[in-house]
């Protein structure tokens, strides 16, 4: 076993995983997994720069994570930064701050690298699926059998600033990152004079949908979306929809991991979220406070993807880019 730490710093949240990894058996045992909503990408789409208050929120989370990593004695650490810091003019301020706190330089990875990490994290544990007619043991996750999943997989990671699309079997065949995410779509279409539309108008939703459809056209130039047999959804927008679908009294990772949401329920929940007020969304028991204003946009991204590929359901995974980063250092 190798004890590793992985940090994924995205547009909306920063997450830490400390785990013991055994590359020979493919086992990754969580010791500590946590998330803080820092909104690093606040205003980046409009200004092109990371806001000072967003940087300070992120550095505060880094100081918390440094203490956790030291407590567990992780042998290796990798810090990966994604969409927001990739786009920002002042990303050097971000790099210096992280280096001072954690002793490692954040890797501002490309969208393609981001996609490969997401695919590895989401599918490595699914290596026992039936393939080519061979009988293999089913994997159990969240009380749900997932041994009947067909390949190839289409893994979609709906982040705050971007969405990654990856098609593959055991390995990545094609990947593409496009600039649509729950934060970017919310800020671009639903924020007026510093306030989020509550609820958004039909015209605002239509404009957001047009942006998403354009991004899907771009993704389809590289990734054969129509060839996928199983859609796997990652990240907070998708996992929150699963919690709502199951009517969970609180967020429950075990119940969410490998759950399935039928298309009809994704459409129903998306319409409900886009038609509700801030107070109504905040009252949902499983809703993280940091997602209240952006969950409608994230749900619309997922719904648009399902309609484009004709997916009857989405398989939800709690294992994503963070797990892929951990494997990369193990």
Secondary structure, 3 states (H helix, E strand, C coil): CEEEEEEEECCCEEEEEEEEEECCCCEEEEEEEEEEECCCCCCHHHHCCCCHHHHHHHHHHHHHHHHHHHHHCCCEEEEEECHHHHHCCCHHHHHHHHHHHHCCCCEECCHHHHHHHHHHHHHHHHCCCCECCECCCCCEECCEECCCCCCCEEEEEECCCCEEEEEECCCEEEEEEECCCHHHHHHHHCEECCEECCCCCHHHHHHHHHHHHHHHHHHHHHCCHHHCCEEEEECHHHHHHHHHHCCCCCCCHHHHCCCEEEHHHHHHHHHHHHCCCHHHHHCCCCCCHHHCCCHHHHHHHHHHHHHHHCCCEEEECCCCHHHHHHHHHC
